[in-house]
Amino acid sequence: MYLPHLNLLEATIPGRKFTMEFDAGTPGTYELYGSQMCGYTHPNLIGNLVVHTRSDFERWLESLK
């Protein structure tokens, strides 16, 4: 997993959970990429990391109850 805007790189294994702590500094949406060529599906390994303020996150978390 690679978040170039946040200078984060982490080896991950599909289906396994992991924890990562970081300070994005600014709320926003950051592009998420696969960091290593892993086969023909590699171009599909993209996504977004959405960073909220603490109050927005807590409001979102409360809405899930």
N, C-alpha and C positions, 0 to 999 in steps of 0.2 A: 504494500500500500504506500502510495507516495502523494504527499500534499506539498507540492513545490512552493506555494505561496507562504507556507508556514515552516518550510525547511524541515519537514518530518518525513522519515522513511522507516517503515516497519515491515519485517517479514511476517506474513500471516499464512495460516493454513485454513482453507475452506472448511466450515463447520465447527471450527474451534473458536472459543471466545478469548479475547485478550483485553487488557486494560492499558490505556495510554493517557497520560495527563499532559496537558500543554496549555499555554495561554495564547489564544489567538490574537489578543489585543483589541481587535475591532470586530463587532458583530458583522455578519455578512455570509455570503455563500462562496465556498472555496471548492475548486475543482479537485477531484480525487481520481488518481490514476493507479493502474497496476504498475508496479515498479520493475518487473522483469518479464521478458518474453517467456510465455509459458505455453505456447501452442497456438493453434489457428484461431482460438477464441479471444486471444489477448486484446485485440482492438475493442472488444466489448467490455473490458474491465475499466469502466469509467463511472463516475458518480459525483455526487455533491456532498459536502459537509456543510451543514447549516449551523452557524454560530449565533446564538441568541444572547441578549443581556440576561443577567440572572433573573430579573423580575419577569421577563417574557418567558424564559424557560420554566420557571415555577408555575406561571399561569398555564402554559401548555401541559405541564405535568399534571396539574390539577384537573384539566379538562379530560384526561384519560381515565379518571376514576368513574 
